[in-house]
Amino acid sequence: MKTSNLISKFMIHGLIILFVIFLLFPLIWVLASSLKTTQEIYSGSPTIFPQQISFDHYRSVISGQLIFRSMWNSIIVGVISTILVVLISVPSAYAMVRYKSFVNNGILVWILVSQIFPVILIMIPLYMVLRNIGLTDSLTGLTLIYVVWALPFVLWMMHGYVKSIPVELEEAAVLDGATRSQVIFKVLMPLLLPAIGASALFSFISAWNEFFFALVLLKSPELGTLQVELARYVGMEGQARTGPLAAASVIATIPSILLFIFMRKWLTTGLVSGALKG
Amino acid sequence: MSFFGTKRHTLYSKKELGQVQLLFPVIVLVTVFSLFPLLRGIYLGFTDYRLGDAISFNGIENYIQLFNDEYFWNSFKVGMIWTIVVTVLQVGLGLGLALLLNNKIRFASFYTVLILLPWATPPIIRGILWRQMYEPNAGAVNILLSRAGIISEPINWLSSFEYVIPAVIVAGVWGEISKAAIFLLAGLQTISNDLYEASKIDGAKLWDQFLHITIPSLKPVLAAIISLTFMWNFNTFGIIWVLTQGGPGGLTRLPMLAAYEEGFRYGYIGYAAAIGNVMVLILSLVLFMYIRVQLRERKEL
């Protein structure tokens, strides 16, 4: 009994480690490439780990105007759309939970429906609307799209979270003489902070990672977001570009990975309970 | 309980104007930037609109043209192969990984963080990673295969007619195994351990437990993850754009790439919207099947 238990434990770890190797290898490979010299990358008999660590590729990425610029664009678009999403979704979710109205069902249906519509069908008319008001090839237009893009999911998360706060808490505060704004800022806000954090991370990441809208909308070289700029870079690959592209990929992935690890717990529980109820 | 129930009633029963005000931004944004564009997008699929021209309704002409369009059928076929194979592999491997992680083992949360990393990588970067993996002369895939003696000549994975589809499928599956695994793991953790204990006393083998406890209890989560994964994969754009741009010879031109090219490269907006409409039709079928499964589940409960 004991030994068979040990063997099965051993096998479980072994199989998981196989998965981990498959899932991590490409990341490690590119991380290593970003630290190798160009000669070493193309030496014909490369090893996984760099023989000699060089930060040249990082230096050339950071001194390259376009990548730096595009990273800044991504941060601006991500931060502003995140602030707007939070400012809109918190009061809306509150209203949806506390006052039942026809809007509630409408929004929930919209959340589900927005999953099945390919972005092309949304993008075409949006592009025409933005063209009429002169917001194509502009970060303002892109920010607007990202707000609408992140809203359904964030509303869904916030809706669930507000629902879990007992209404009795608010009532107790009202009985103690608190005004409506005091109820919101002193009672609700502190309880909602983790949810606000998670929603903010979610909307920032979805803006940071998004590619299609940015590709269609942004044409000027100085306006590209990081993803667009990197994709443009791919077309021009040559041997000299492999290392810098690897370094740029590492830099572009770090924020996403950090944020993902932070919101891991929230992401899974929120999504799964949603899927089960949906 | 009833005390608080009546309290809630007195505090929130009066109709307050506040609710409409609070929901105002959402209603406006959704209407202007989501609902209206969607309906307009569907309508545009029945017009011959080109950027800058006037919009004129042309009935089902686009769909007749689509039906006779060899390129469209090809991208539809590729899209189906890609979607089905990638979905099956992601959910299958994800389920395997979730079952492994669901054991009481050391380092489980450490492993979970590690397997999350591909999912956390932006799709464009996933494409770049795999381009570098498949690079003919310096890529890891060729180096490993030739060291293992499996190939003698370097293979140009992403421009070979023979290998490009498996190559992009591996890259696509890689990115989102963890997503499926994480959802399924959360689903597995809701299954009561008593069920397994009881079946063990009855002398059930691991395989029996899997078939008669795990799968039935997991059915709602499985149905959700299969249909969502199907929808996400059918709408794939970014990773393929970076890996092949739809090539070689249109072999990896997924429907979204076809629609993008028709609409934003050649300017046939109406035709691109028609492709979008066909995609919606297919995805609605998936959604419909999902809802049916869920409803049947609920009735059985």
Interface residues (C-beta under 8 A of the other chain):
Chain A: K9 I12 H13 L15 I16 F19 V20 F22 L23 L24 F25 P26 L27 W29 V30 S33 I41 Y42 G44 P46 I48 I88 S89 P91 S92 Y94 A95 M96 R98 Y99 S101 V103 I107 W110 L112 S114 Q115 I116 F117 P118 V119 I120 L121 I122 I124 P125 L126 M128 V129 L144 I145 V147 V148 L151 L155 V167 E168 E170 E171 V174 W208 N209 F211 F212 L215 V216 Q227 L230 A231 V234 E237 T242 L245 A246 S249 A252 T253 S256 I257 L259 F260 I261 R264 L267 T268 T269 L271 V272 A275 L276 G278
Chain B: F4 K7 R8 L11 Y12 E16 G18 Q19 L22 L23 P25 V26 I27 L29 V30 V32 F33 S34 L35 F36 P37 L38 R40 G41 I42 L44 G45 L93 G96 L97 L100 L101 N103 I105 F107 Y111 T112 V113 L114 I115 L116 L117 P118 W119 A120 T121 P122 P123 I124 I125 G127 I128 L129 W130 R131 Q132 M133 E135 N137 A138 A140 I143 W174 I177 S178 I182 F183 L185 A186 G187 P220 V221 A224 I225 L228 M231 F234 N235 F237 G238 W241 V242 P255 M256 A259 Y260 G263 F264 I269 A272 A273 I275 G276 N277 M279 V280 L283 S284 V286 L287 Q294
